[in-house]
């Protein structure tokens, strides 16, 4: 057994044609189950040759559009409808999804900082290791569906990264455009190390993502955006024999193409207290405009600390939680491209 051979097993043959519901088996010996394993659902749908697209939801366990849209996908998509292969993990951090928490309740690991994973690591690290060494080499494209979770709220966007590989950047931008979300964002990460995104891109493969709503819930609109993005990506890549359905064809306003050209796009807290947002999402602000303020409940006589836009643009993300502390994300401001 080589060192890259995952300890995680898989109950289905992802080389086989047809639709298979199976699970990953992650060793998880514990008080309640001495020889136990964690079963993590995976679905493979294959029909002959064609691209392999991997869909992941529940990378963070309190982000629900991905798991719900992907559960709907795997129940309705049949092998005869596709050319190629669709591998779906609706709840990548399965213990976190079942616990309603961002990170795993088993090992406290943030799945999206765990890549490339560890063969002999904790449960989350072993899952990441399996994805890194078994799924990524087999895939052509990966779509990781995120939302704001319990602590953040976003104006729904699909996203890609600007990469040193310009051709790959262009492919990702084209794929995101086809996904037809209200906003197509060239996203800059605060900390890209350890992310699934980075693992996929480092292999030279196509990565696309989303941030859809948040607050630990879903809306009919955010679920619809996820489902359209999934369907349109499969159409764009030729896995299903359809044309991507544009926003215009669905009677929707044209999408916005946005980017984050400067560090001032992120607003981060320096103070601990109660955050009051002064502008809502989708608001145009000028650099220096007040975006929010932090109140000090222990010192009623103290004026709140005002937080101002570090750049001119549109607010497309904000904290959902009110009780904030130094280093917490407060707001995201993006520019039209
Ligand atoms: Ca997330």
py3Dmol code that shows the C-alpha trace and the ligand (Angstrom):
import py3Dmol

protein = """\
ATOM      1  CA  UNK A   1       0.000   0.000   0.000  1.00  0.00           C
ATOM      2  CA  UNK A   2       1.484   3.316  -1.051  1.00  0.00           C
ATOM      3  CA  UNK A   3       1.346   6.331   1.174  1.00  0.00           C
ATOM      4  CA  UNK A   4      -1.220   7.978  -1.093  1.00  0.00           C
ATOM      5  CA  UNK A   5      -3.582   5.003  -0.872  1.00  0.00           C
ATOM      6  CA  UNK A   6      -6.491   6.390   1.179  1.00  0.00           C
ATOM      7  CA  UNK A   7      -7.646   4.619   4.316  1.00  0.00           C
ATOM      8  CA  UNK A   8     -11.119   5.667   3.234  1.00  0.00           C
ATOM      9  CA  UNK A   9     -12.988   2.973   1.293  1.00  0.00           C
ATOM     10  CA  UNK A  10     -15.723   3.377  -1.300  1.00  0.00           C
ATOM     11  CA  UNK A  11     -18.688   1.023  -1.750  1.00  0.00           C
ATOM     12  CA  UNK A  12     -19.244   1.634  -5.470  1.00  0.00           C
ATOM     13  CA  UNK A  13     -17.141   1.349  -8.648  1.00  0.00           C
ATOM     14  CA  UNK A  14     -16.882   4.850 -10.099  1.00  0.00           C
ATOM     15  CA  UNK A  15     -15.630   3.359 -13.385  1.00  0.00           C
ATOM     16  CA  UNK A  16     -18.906   1.493 -13.960  1.00  0.00           C
ATOM     17  CA  UNK A  17     -21.789   2.724 -16.117  1.00  0.00           C
ATOM     18  CA  UNK A  18     -25.193   3.398 -14.585  1.00  0.00           C
ATOM     19  CA  UNK A  19     -26.421   5.187 -11.481  1.00  0.00           C
ATOM     20  CA  UNK A  20     -25.046   4.027  -8.152  1.00  0.00           C
ATOM     21  CA  UNK A  21     -25.814   5.246  -4.657  1.00  0.00           C
ATOM     22  CA  UNK A  22     -22.988   4.341  -2.302  1.00  0.00           C
ATOM     23  CA  UNK A  23     -20.843   5.643   0.495  1.00  0.00           C
ATOM     24  CA  UNK A  24     -17.331   6.358   1.550  1.00  0.00           C
ATOM     25  CA  UNK A  25     -16.300   4.418   4.614  1.00  0.00           C
ATOM     26  CA  UNK A  26     -14.130   6.515   6.909  1.00  0.00           C
ATOM     27  CA  UNK A  27     -12.513   4.672   9.829  1.00  0.00           C
ATOM     28  CA  UNK A  28     -14.011   6.128  13.009  1.00  0.00           C
ATOM     29  CA  UNK A  29     -13.414   3.999  16.082  1.00  0.00           C
ATOM     30  CA  UNK A  30     -15.097   5.603  19.080  1.00  0.00           C
ATOM     31  CA  UNK A  31     -16.780   4.888  22.389  1.00  0.00           C
ATOM     32  CA  UNK A  32     -20.152   4.204  20.750  1.00  0.00           C
ATOM     33  CA  UNK A  33     -18.735   1.929  18.029  1.00  0.00           C
ATOM     34  CA  UNK A  34     -15.385   0.304  18.672  1.00  0.00           C
ATOM     35  CA  UNK A  35     -14.850  -1.047  15.174  1.00  0.00           C
ATOM     36  CA  UNK A  36     -17.027   1.611  13.605  1.00  0.00           C
ATOM     37  CA  UNK A  37     -16.751   3.696  10.472  1.00  0.00           C
ATOM     38  CA  UNK A  38     -18.450   6.855   9.261  1.00  0.00           C
ATOM     39  CA  UNK A  39     -20.554   6.272   6.121  1.00  0.00           C
ATOM     40  CA  UNK A  40     -20.525   9.318   3.866  1.00  0.00           C
ATOM     41  CA  UNK A  41     -22.957   9.167   0.912  1.00  0.00           C
ATOM     42  CA  UNK A  42     -21.627   9.460  -2.657  1.00  0.00           C
ATOM     43  CA  UNK A  43     -23.510   9.030  -5.925  1.00  0.00           C
ATOM     44  CA  UNK A  44     -21.936   8.163  -9.283  1.00  0.00           C
ATOM     45  CA  UNK A  45     -23.866   8.474 -12.529  1.00  0.00           C
ATOM     46  CA  UNK A  46     -22.008   7.388 -15.644  1.00  0.00           C
ATOM     47  CA  UNK A  47     -22.801   6.817 -19.275  1.00  0.00           C
ATOM     48  CA  UNK A  48     -19.794   6.036 -21.466  1.00  0.00           C
ATOM     49  CA  UNK A  49     -17.162   8.563 -22.398  1.00  0.00           C
ATOM     50  CA  UNK A  50     -17.291  12.255 -21.660  1.00  0.00           C
ATOM     51  CA  UNK A  51     -16.225  14.710 -19.008  1.00  0.00           C
ATOM     52  CA  UNK A  52     -16.265  13.851 -15.315  1.00  0.00           C
ATOM     53  CA  UNK A  53     -17.886  16.553 -13.204  1.00  0.00           C
ATOM     54  CA  UNK A  54     -17.731  16.377  -9.406  1.00  0.00           C
ATOM     55  CA  UNK A  55     -20.323  18.240  -7.332  1.00  0.00           C
ATOM     56  CA  UNK A  56     -19.796  18.864  -3.631  1.00  0.00           C
ATOM     57  CA  UNK A  57     -22.158  20.401  -1.088  1.00  0.00           C
ATOM     58  CA  UNK A  58     -21.878  20.651   2.662  1.00  0.00           C
ATOM     59  CA  UNK A  59     -18.155  21.400   2.617  1.00  0.00           C
ATOM     60  CA  UNK A  60     -19.286  23.626   5.466  1.00  0.00           C
ATOM     61  CA  UNK A  61     -22.081  21.970   7.396  1.00  0.00           C
ATOM     62  CA  UNK A  62     -24.313  25.020   7.908  1.00  0.00           C
ATOM     63  CA  UNK A  63     -24.622  25.901   4.200  1.00  0.00           C
ATOM     64  CA  UNK A  64     -27.706  24.243   2.784  1.00  0.00           C
ATOM     65  CA  UNK A  65     -28.285  25.121  -0.872  1.00  0.00           C
ATOM     66  CA  UNK A  66     -25.619  22.639  -1.988  1.00  0.00           C
ATOM     67  CA  UNK A  67     -26.886  19.580  -0.096  1.00  0.00           C
ATOM     68  CA  UNK A  68     -30.529  20.251  -1.017  1.00  0.00           C
ATOM     69  CA  UNK A  69     -29.933  21.006  -4.699  1.00  0.00           C
ATOM     70  CA  UNK A  70     -27.590  18.011  -5.034  1.00  0.00           C
ATOM     71  CA  UNK A  71     -30.012  15.615  -3.318  1.00  0.00           C
ATOM     72  CA  UNK A  72     -32.610  16.749  -5.858  1.00  0.00           C
ATOM     73  CA  UNK A  73     -30.092  16.261  -8.690  1.00  0.00           C
ATOM     74  CA  UNK A  74     -29.105  12.696  -7.830  1.00  0.00           C
ATOM     75  CA  UNK A  75     -32.701  11.554  -7.459  1.00  0.00           C
ATOM     76  CA  UNK A  76     -33.746  12.953 -10.866  1.00  0.00           C
ATOM     77  CA  UNK A  77     -30.681  12.653 -13.113  1.00  0.00           C
ATOM     78  CA  UNK A  78     -30.428   9.301 -14.932  1.00  0.00           C
ATOM     79  CA  UNK A  79     -27.412   7.801 -16.672  1.00  0.00           C
ATOM     80  CA  UNK A  80     -29.171   7.718 -20.060  1.00  0.00           C
ATOM     81  CA  UNK A  81     -29.536  11.527 -19.881  1.00  0.00           C
ATOM     82  CA  UNK A  82     -25.788  12.180 -19.744  1.00  0.00           C
ATOM     83  CA  UNK A  83     -22.567  11.614 -21.669  1.00  0.00           C
ATOM     84  CA  UNK A  84     -19.718  11.181 -19.229  1.00  0.00           C
ATOM     85  CA  UNK A  85     -19.822  11.004 -15.488  1.00  0.00           C
ATOM     86  CA  UNK A  86     -21.361  12.972 -12.636  1.00  0.00           C
ATOM     87  CA  UNK A  87     -19.976  12.229  -9.171  1.00  0.00           C
ATOM     88  CA  UNK A  88     -21.891  13.889  -6.352  1.00  0.00           C
ATOM     89  CA  UNK A  89     -21.153  14.227  -2.648  1.00  0.00           C
ATOM     90  CA  UNK A  90     -24.129  16.174  -1.277  1.00  0.00           C
ATOM     91  CA  UNK A  91     -22.584  16.494   2.207  1.00  0.00           C
ATOM     92  CA  UNK A  92     -18.785  16.533   2.003  1.00  0.00           C
ATOM     93  CA  UNK A  93     -18.362  17.280   5.700  1.00  0.00           C
ATOM     94  CA  UNK A  94     -21.156  14.837   6.551  1.00  0.00           C
ATOM     95  CA  UNK A  95     -20.771  14.999  10.354  1.00  0.00           C
ATOM     96  CA  UNK A  96     -20.909  18.814  10.207  1.00  0.00           C
ATOM     97  CA  UNK A  97     -24.016  18.781   8.001  1.00  0.00           C
ATOM     98  CA  UNK A  98     -25.789  16.397  10.398  1.00  0.00           C
ATOM     99  CA  UNK A  99     -24.723  18.634  13.301  1.00  0.00           C
ATOM    100  CA  UNK A 100     -25.674  21.948  11.625  1.00  0.00           C
ATOM    101  CA  UNK A 101     -22.186  23.307  12.209  1.00  0.00           C
ATOM    102  CA  UNK A 102     -19.567  24.850   9.926  1.00  0.00           C
ATOM    103  CA  UNK A 103     -16.744  22.574  11.042  1.00  0.00           C
ATOM    104  CA  UNK A 104     -16.806  18.919  11.986  1.00  0.00           C
ATOM    105  CA  UNK A 105     -18.077  18.129  15.487  1.00  0.00           C
ATOM    106  CA  UNK A 106     -15.771  15.087  15.489  1.00  0.00           C
ATOM    107  CA  UNK A 107     -12.391  16.749  15.053  1.00  0.00           C
ATOM    108  CA  UNK A 108     -13.159  20.480  14.876  1.00  0.00           C
ATOM    109  CA  UNK A 109     -11.618  20.606  11.387  1.00  0.00           C
ATOM    110  CA  UNK A 110     -12.755  23.071   8.724  1.00  0.00           C
ATOM    111  CA  UNK A 111     -12.985  20.803   5.645  1.00  0.00           C
ATOM    112  CA  UNK A 112     -12.130  23.712   3.369  1.00  0.00           C
ATOM    113  CA  UNK A 113      -8.781  24.215   5.084  1.00  0.00           C
ATOM    114  CA  UNK A 114      -7.965  20.477   5.249  1.00  0.00           C
ATOM    115  CA  UNK A 115      -6.673  19.860   1.712  1.00  0.00           C
ATOM    116  CA  UNK A 116      -4.684  17.959   0.525  1.00  0.00           C
ATOM    117  CA  UNK A 117      -5.695  15.987   3.609  1.00  0.00           C
ATOM    118  CA  UNK A 118      -3.834  13.365   5.589  1.00  0.00           C
ATOM    119  CA  UNK A 119      -3.963   9.638   5.140  1.00  0.00           C
ATOM    120  CA  UNK A 120      -3.433   9.049   8.863  1.00  0.00           C
ATOM    121  CA  UNK A 121      -5.224  12.186   9.972  1.00  0.00           C
ATOM    122  CA  UNK A 122      -8.536  12.883  11.650  1.00  0.00           C
ATOM    123  CA  UNK A 123     -11.891  12.028  10.040  1.00  0.00           C
ATOM    124  CA  UNK A 124     -12.071  15.313   8.085  1.00  0.00           C
ATOM    125  CA  UNK A 125      -8.440  15.018   7.010  1.00  0.00           C
ATOM    126  CA  UNK A 126      -9.030  11.459   5.777  1.00  0.00           C
ATOM    127  CA  UNK A 127     -12.065  12.599   3.757  1.00  0.00           C
ATOM    128  CA  UNK A 128      -9.988  15.383   2.188  1.00  0.00           C
ATOM    129  CA  UNK A 129      -7.214  12.880   1.449  1.00  0.00           C
ATOM    130  CA  UNK A 130      -9.659  10.599  -0.372  1.00  0.00           C
ATOM    131  CA  UNK A 131     -11.019  13.475  -2.462  1.00  0.00           C
ATOM    132  CA  UNK A 132      -7.485  14.674  -3.234  1.00  0.00           C
ATOM    133  CA  UNK A 133      -6.115  11.277  -4.264  1.00  0.00           C
ATOM    134  CA  UNK A 134      -9.161   9.464  -5.678  1.00  0.00           C
ATOM    135  CA  UNK A 135     -11.649  11.986  -7.020  1.00  0.00           C
ATOM    136  CA  UNK A 136      -9.568  14.927  -8.208  1.00  0.00           C
ATOM    137  CA  UNK A 137      -7.303  12.853 -10.492  1.00  0.00           C
ATOM    138  CA  UNK A 138     -10.450  11.400 -12.109  1.00  0.00           C
ATOM    139  CA  UNK A 139     -12.328  14.682 -12.562  1.00  0.00           C
ATOM    140  CA  UNK A 140     -12.300  17.339 -15.260  1.00  0.00           C
ATOM    141  CA  UNK A 141     -14.309  19.929 -13.357  1.00  0.00           C
ATOM    142  CA  UNK A 142     -15.499  20.436  -9.797  1.00  0.00           C
ATOM    143  CA  UNK A 143     -18.330  22.639  -8.545  1.00  0.00           C
ATOM    144  CA  UNK A 144     -18.265  23.268  -4.782  1.00  0.00           C
ATOM    145  CA  UNK A 145     -21.518  24.863  -3.646  1.00  0.00           C
ATOM    146  CA  UNK A 146     -21.157  27.247  -0.702  1.00  0.00           C
ATOM    147  CA  UNK A 147     -23.399  29.744   1.060  1.00  0.00           C
ATOM    148  CA  UNK A 148     -22.843  32.179   3.888  1.00  0.00           C
ATOM    149  CA  UNK A 149     -23.559  29.712   6.661  1.00  0.00           C
ATOM    150  CA  UNK A 150     -24.857  30.835  10.020  1.00  0.00           C
ATOM    151  CA  UNK A 151     -22.468  33.785  10.342  1.00  0.00           C
ATOM    152  CA  UNK A 152     -22.531  35.417   6.887  1.00  0.00           C
ATOM    153  CA  UNK A 153     -25.010  36.543   4.243  1.00  0.00           C
ATOM    154  CA  UNK A 154     -24.266  37.037   0.546  1.00  0.00           C
ATOM    155  CA  UNK A 155     -25.989  38.475  -2.440  1.00  0.00           C
ATOM    156  CA  UNK A 156     -25.970  35.200  -4.400  1.00  0.00           C
ATOM    157  CA  UNK A 157     -22.981  34.815  -6.687  1.00  0.00           C
ATOM    158  CA  UNK A 158     -21.122  32.191  -8.672  1.00  0.00           C
ATOM    159  CA  UNK A 159     -17.365  32.575  -8.599  1.00  0.00           C
ATOM    160  CA  UNK A 160     -13.970  31.645  -9.991  1.00  0.00           C
ATOM    161  CA  UNK A 161     -10.415  32.739  -9.263  1.00  0.00           C
ATOM    162  CA  UNK A 162      -7.846  34.575 -11.343  1.00  0.00           C
ATOM    163  CA  UNK A 163      -5.048  32.040 -11.773  1.00  0.00           C
ATOM    164  CA  UNK A 164      -1.520  32.202 -13.164  1.00  0.00           C
ATOM    165  CA  UNK A 165      -2.859  29.892 -15.910  1.00  0.00           C
ATOM    166  CA  UNK A 166      -4.776  32.374 -18.081  1.00  0.00           C
ATOM    167  CA  UNK A 167      -6.430  29.691 -20.219  1.00  0.00           C
ATOM    168  CA  UNK A 168      -7.773  27.957 -17.106  1.00  0.00           C
ATOM    169  CA  UNK A 169      -8.981  31.313 -15.752  1.00  0.00           C
ATOM    170  CA  UNK A 170     -10.844  31.944 -19.007  1.00  0.00           C
ATOM    171  CA  UNK A 171     -12.443  28.477 -18.929  1.00  0.00           C
ATOM    172  CA  UNK A 172     -13.591  29.071 -15.366  1.00  0.00           C
ATOM    173  CA  UNK A 173     -14.962  32.528 -16.197  1.00  0.00           C
ATOM    174  CA  UNK A 174     -16.868  31.099 -19.184  1.00  0.00           C
ATOM    175  CA  UNK A 175     -18.272  28.265 -17.049  1.00  0.00           C
ATOM    176  CA  UNK A 176     -19.403  30.708 -14.355  1.00  0.00           C
ATOM    177  CA  UNK A 177     -21.036  32.919 -16.994  1.00  0.00           C
ATOM    178  CA  UNK A 178     -22.955  29.873 -18.256  1.00  0.00           C
ATOM    179  CA  UNK A 179     -24.139  29.122 -14.713  1.00  0.00           C
ATOM    180  CA  UNK A 180     -26.205  32.332 -14.954  1.00  0.00           C
ATOM    181  CA  UNK A 181     -26.185  33.409 -11.300  1.00  0.00           C
ATOM    182  CA  UNK A 182     -27.277  36.981 -10.521  1.00  0.00           C
ATOM    183  CA  UNK A 183     -23.591  37.870 -10.000  1.00  0.00           C
ATOM    184  CA  UNK A 184     -20.517  36.285 -11.602  1.00  0.00           C
ATOM    185  CA  UNK A 185     -17.588  37.179  -9.359  1.00  0.00           C
ATOM    186  CA  UNK A 186     -13.845  36.914  -9.818  1.00  0.00           C
ATOM    187  CA  UNK A 187     -13.258  36.093  -6.168  1.00  0.00           C
ATOM    188  CA  UNK A 188     -10.131  36.828  -4.143  1.00  0.00           C
ATOM    189  CA  UNK A 189      -9.755  34.550  -1.101  1.00  0.00           C
ATOM    190  CA  UNK A 190      -8.598  35.806   2.277  1.00  0.00           C
ATOM    191  CA  UNK A 191      -6.775  32.504   2.819  1.00  0.00           C
ATOM    192  CA  UNK A 192      -6.593  30.075  -0.118  1.00  0.00           C
ATOM    193  CA  UNK A 193      -4.279  27.504   1.502  1.00  0.00           C
ATOM    194  CA  UNK A 194      -5.956  24.189   2.239  1.00  0.00           C
ATOM    195  CA  UNK A 195      -9.080  24.922   0.225  1.00  0.00           C
ATOM    196  CA  UNK A 196     -10.695  22.379  -2.078  1.00  0.00           C
ATOM    197  CA  UNK A 197     -10.669  25.155  -4.688  1.00  0.00           C
ATOM    198  CA  UNK A 198      -6.884  25.395  -4.531  1.00  0.00           C
ATOM    199  CA  UNK A 199      -6.450  21.610  -4.624  1.00  0.00           C
ATOM    200  CA  UNK A 200      -8.492  21.400  -7.846  1.00  0.00           C
ATOM    201  CA  UNK A 201      -6.797  24.380  -9.470  1.00  0.00           C
ATOM    202  CA  UNK A 202      -3.313  23.135  -8.574  1.00  0.00           C
ATOM    203  CA  UNK A 203      -4.083  20.056 -10.687  1.00  0.00           C
ATOM    204  CA  UNK A 204      -4.924  22.340 -13.626  1.00  0.00           C
ATOM    205  CA  UNK A 205      -8.587  21.400 -13.461  1.00  0.00           C
ATOM    206  CA  UNK A 206     -11.665  23.557 -13.755  1.00  0.00           C
ATOM    207  CA  UNK A 207     -13.020  24.847 -10.434  1.00  0.00           C
ATOM    208  CA  UNK A 208     -16.189  26.879  -9.958  1.00  0.00           C
ATOM    209  CA  UNK A 209     -18.031  27.792  -6.778  1.00  0.00           C
ATOM    210  CA  UNK A 210     -20.834  29.822  -5.320  1.00  0.00           C
ATOM    211  CA  UNK A 211     -21.810  31.814  -2.264  1.00  0.00           C
ATOM    212  CA  UNK A 212     -25.599  31.702  -2.082  1.00  0.00           C
ATOM    213  CA  UNK A 213     -27.466  33.562   0.618  1.00  0.00           C
ATOM    214  CA  UNK A 214     -26.631  32.410   4.116  1.00  0.00           C
ATOM    215  CA  UNK A 215     -27.786  32.928   7.655  1.00  0.00           C
ATOM    216  CA  UNK A 216     -28.018  29.165   8.092  1.00  0.00           C
ATOM    217  CA  UNK A 217     -31.106  28.863   5.902  1.00  0.00           C
ATOM    218  CA  UNK A 218     -32.239  28.785   2.266  1.00  0.00           C
ATOM    219  CA  UNK A 219     -34.822  30.611   0.188  1.00  0.00           C
ATOM    220  CA  UNK A 220     -36.710  29.424  -2.917  1.00  0.00           C
ATOM    221  CA  UNK A 221     -34.590  31.900  -4.894  1.00  0.00           C
ATOM    222  CA  UNK A 222     -31.215  30.645  -3.629  1.00  0.00           C
ATOM    223  CA  UNK A 223     -32.180  26.998  -4.213  1.00  0.00           C
ATOM    224  CA  UNK A 224     -33.282  27.892  -7.752  1.00  0.00           C
ATOM    225  CA  UNK A 225     -29.959  29.666  -8.403  1.00  0.00           C
ATOM    226  CA  UNK A 226     -28.084  26.537  -7.255  1.00  0.00           C
ATOM    227  CA  UNK A 227     -30.184  24.189  -9.372  1.00  0.00           C
ATOM    228  CA  UNK A 228     -29.832  26.371 -12.477  1.00  0.00           C
ATOM    229  CA  UNK A 229     -26.087  26.653 -11.951  1.00  0.00           C
ATOM    230  CA  UNK A 230     -25.742  22.864 -11.687  1.00  0.00           C
ATOM    231  CA  UNK A 231     -27.870  22.211 -14.770  1.00  0.00           C
ATOM    232  CA  UNK A 232     -26.208  24.942 -16.823  1.00  0.00           C
ATOM    233  CA  UNK A 233     -22.703  23.752 -15.890  1.00  0.00           C
ATOM    234  CA  UNK A 234     -23.562  20.227 -17.078  1.00  0.00           C
ATOM    235  CA  UNK A 235     -24.944  21.709 -20.306  1.00  0.00           C
ATOM    236  CA  UNK A 236     -21.943  24.011 -20.766  1.00  0.00           C
ATOM    237  CA  UNK A 237     -19.531  21.077 -20.394  1.00  0.00           C
ATOM    238  CA  UNK A 238     -21.533  18.871 -22.773  1.00  0.00           C
ATOM    239  CA  UNK A 239     -22.513  16.302 -20.129  1.00  0.00           C
ATOM    240  CA  UNK A 240     -26.189  16.868 -20.862  1.00  0.00           C
ATOM    241  CA  UNK A 241     -27.394  17.636 -24.363  1.00  0.00           C
ATOM    242  CA  UNK A 242     -28.956  21.015 -23.646  1.00  0.00           C
ATOM    243  CA  UNK A 243     -28.056  24.645 -24.023  1.00  0.00           C
ATOM    244  CA  UNK A 244     -27.442  26.549 -20.779  1.00  0.00           C
ATOM    245  CA  UNK A 245     -30.585  28.499 -19.933  1.00  0.00           C
ATOM    246  CA  UNK A 246     -29.654  32.180 -19.852  1.00  0.00           C
ATOM    247  CA  UNK A 247     -31.104  34.673 -17.390  1.00  0.00           C
ATOM    248  CA  UNK A 248     -32.680  36.557 -20.286  1.00  0.00           C
ATOM    249  CA  UNK A 249     -34.423  33.376 -21.513  1.00  0.00           C
ATOM    250  CA  UNK A 250     -35.929  33.009 -18.035  1.00  0.00           C
ATOM    251  CA  UNK A 251     -37.162  36.599 -17.982  1.00  0.00           C
ATOM    252  CA  UNK A 252     -34.595  37.682 -15.376  1.00  0.00           C
ATOM    253  CA  UNK A 253     -32.461  40.802 -15.228  1.00  0.00           C
ATOM    254  CA  UNK A 254     -29.016  40.461 -16.832  1.00  0.00           C
ATOM    255  CA  UNK A 255     -26.327  39.118 -14.490  1.00  0.00           C
ATOM    256  CA  UNK A 256     -23.577  41.374 -13.158  1.00  0.00           C
ATOM    257  CA  UNK A 257     -19.911  40.587 -13.752  1.00  0.00           C
ATOM    258  CA  UNK A 258     -17.927  41.708 -10.716  1.00  0.00           C
ATOM    259  CA  UNK A 259     -14.448  41.535  -9.246  1.00  0.00           C
ATOM    260  CA  UNK A 260     -12.490  42.522  -6.137  1.00  0.00           C
ATOM    261  CA  UNK A 261      -9.496  44.503  -7.338  1.00  0.00           C
ATOM    262  CA  UNK A 262      -8.248  45.765  -3.958  1.00  0.00           C
ATOM    263  CA  UNK A 263      -7.901  44.737  -0.302  1.00  0.00           C
ATOM    264  CA  UNK A 264     -10.431  47.437   0.650  1.00  0.00           C
ATOM    265  CA  UNK A 265     -13.132  45.105  -0.702  1.00  0.00           C
ATOM    266  CA  UNK A 266     -13.026  43.284   2.653  1.00  0.00           C
ATOM    267  CA  UNK A 267     -14.201  45.065   5.789  1.00  0.00           C
ATOM    268  CA  UNK A 268     -12.900  43.395   8.969  1.00  0.00           C
ATOM    269  CA  UNK A 269     -13.711  44.189  12.608  1.00  0.00           C
ATOM    270  CA  UNK A 270     -11.127  45.599  15.016  1.00  0.00           C
ATOM    271  CA  UNK A 271     -13.533  45.887  17.943  1.00  0.00           C
ATOM    272  CA  UNK A 272     -15.653  43.546  20.031  1.00  0.00           C
ATOM    273  CA  UNK A 273     -19.316  44.419  20.384  1.00  0.00           C
ATOM    274  CA  UNK A 274     -22.686  44.493  18.632  1.00  0.00           C
ATOM    275  CA  UNK A 275     -22.541  45.146  14.885  1.00  0.00           C
ATOM    276  CA  UNK A 276     -25.217  47.296  13.327  1.00  0.00           C
ATOM    277  CA  UNK A 277     -25.241  47.164   9.523  1.00  0.00           C
ATOM    278  CA  UNK A 278     -25.960  50.667   8.198  1.00  0.00           C
ATOM    279  CA  UNK A 279     -26.436  49.562   4.584  1.00  0.00           C
ATOM    280  CA  UNK A 280     -28.072  46.413   3.303  1.00  0.00           C
ATOM    281  CA  UNK A 281     -26.768  44.039   0.646  1.00  0.00           C
ATOM    282  CA  UNK A 282     -26.800  45.257  -2.968  1.00  0.00           C
ATOM    283  CA  UNK A 283     -26.196  48.861  -1.963  1.00  0.00           C
ATOM    284  CA  UNK A 284     -23.836  51.118  -3.909  1.00  0.00           C
ATOM    285  CA  UNK A 285     -21.329  52.807  -1.602  1.00  0.00           C
ATOM    286  CA  UNK A 286     -18.519  55.317  -2.060  1.00  0.00           C
ATOM    287  CA  UNK A 287     -15.129  54.897  -0.415  1.00  0.00           C
ATOM    288  CA  UNK A 288     -15.418  56.384   3.092  1.00  0.00           C
ATOM    289  CA  UNK A 289     -19.177  55.890   3.395  1.00  0.00           C
ATOM    290  CA  UNK A 290     -20.288  54.354   6.728  1.00  0.00           C
ATOM    291  CA  UNK A 291     -21.171  50.688   6.186  1.00  0.00           C
ATOM    292  CA  UNK A 292     -21.791  49.669   9.788  1.00  0.00           C
ATOM    293  CA  UNK A 293     -20.933  50.391  13.392  1.00  0.00           C
ATOM    294  CA  UNK A 294     -19.999  48.394  16.463  1.00  0.00           C
ATOM    295  CA  UNK A 295     -21.739  49.250  19.741  1.00  0.00           C
ATOM    296  CA  UNK A 296     -20.259  48.605  23.181  1.00  0.00           C
ATOM    297  CA  UNK A 297     -22.908  47.137  25.481  1.00  0.00           C
ATOM    298  CA  UNK A 298     -20.581  47.201  28.492  1.00  0.00           C
ATOM    299  CA  UNK A 299     -19.942  50.944  28.078  1.00  0.00           C
ATOM    300  CA  UNK A 300     -23.239  52.635  27.227  1.00  0.00           C
ATOM    301  CA  UNK A 301     -21.667  56.093  27.167  1.00  0.00           C
ATOM    302  CA  UNK A 302     -19.109  55.197  24.501  1.00  0.00           C
ATOM    303  CA  UNK A 303     -19.788  56.203  20.900  1.00  0.00           C
ATOM    304  CA  UNK A 304     -19.982  53.239  18.479  1.00  0.00           C
ATOM    305  CA  UNK A 305     -16.983  52.522  16.232  1.00  0.00           C
ATOM    306  CA  UNK A 306     -17.985  53.415  12.683  1.00  0.00           C
ATOM    307  CA  UNK A 307     -16.749  51.172   9.869  1.00  0.00           C
ATOM    308  CA  UNK A 308     -16.375  52.793   6.457  1.00  0.00           C
ATOM    309  CA  UNK A 309     -16.150  51.414   2.941  1.00  0.00           C
ATOM    310  CA  UNK A 310     -12.521  50.886   1.947  1.00  0.00           C
ATOM    311  CA  UNK A 311     -13.446  51.154  -1.714  1.00  0.00           C
ATOM    312  CA  UNK A 312     -16.316  52.303  -3.908  1.00  0.00           C
ATOM    313  CA  UNK A 313     -18.577  49.539  -5.142  1.00  0.00           C
ATOM    314  CA  UNK A 314     -21.585  47.416  -4.235  1.00  0.00           C
ATOM    315  CA  UNK A 315     -22.073  45.538  -0.964  1.00  0.00           C
ATOM    316  CA  UNK A 316     -22.517  41.849  -1.834  1.00  0.00           C
ATOM    317  CA  UNK A 317     -21.675  40.246   1.519  1.00  0.00           C
ATOM    318  CA  UNK A 318     -22.042  41.024   5.202  1.00  0.00           C
ATOM    319  CA  UNK A 319     -21.860  39.426   8.591  1.00  0.00           C
ATOM    320  CA  UNK A 320     -25.096  37.754   9.620  1.00  0.00           C
ATOM    321  CA  UNK A 321     -24.160  37.548  13.254  1.00  0.00           C
ATOM    322  CA  UNK A 322     -24.368  40.678  15.364  1.00  0.00           C
ATOM    323  CA  UNK A 323     -21.998  39.788  18.195  1.00  0.00           C
ATOM    324  CA  UNK A 324     -18.598  40.330  16.560  1.00  0.00           C
ATOM    325  CA  UNK A 325     -14.982  40.526  17.635  1.00  0.00           C
ATOM    326  CA  UNK A 326     -11.586  41.575  16.259  1.00  0.00           C
ATOM    327  CA  UNK A 327     -10.805  39.747  13.004  1.00  0.00           C
ATOM    328  CA  UNK A 328     -14.426  38.990  12.158  1.00  0.00           C
ATOM    329  CA  UNK A 329     -15.652  39.546   8.619  1.00  0.00           C
ATOM    330  CA  UNK A 330     -18.068  42.487   8.424  1.00  0.00           C
ATOM    331  CA  UNK A 331     -18.698  43.235   4.764  1.00  0.00           C
ATOM    332  CA  UNK A 332     -17.669  42.493   1.181  1.00  0.00           C
ATOM    333  CA  UNK A 333     -17.710  45.213  -1.473  1.00  0.00           C
ATOM    334  CA  UNK A 334     -17.270  44.273  -5.136  1.00  0.00           C
ATOM    335  CA  UNK A 335     -16.826  46.316  -8.287  1.00  0.00           C
ATOM    336  CA  UNK A 336     -18.479  45.851 -11.656  1.00  0.00           C
ATOM    337  CA  UNK A 337     -15.948  44.540 -14.155  1.00  0.00           C
TER     338      UNK A 337
END
"""
ligand_1 = """\
1
CA
Ca -18.537 28.151 2.955
"""
view = py3Dmol.view(width=600, height=400)
view.addModel(protein, "pdb")
view.setStyle({"model": 0}, {"cartoon": {"style": "trace"}})
view.addModel(ligand_1, "xyz")
view.setStyle({"model": 1}, {"stick": {}})
view.zoomTo()
view.show()
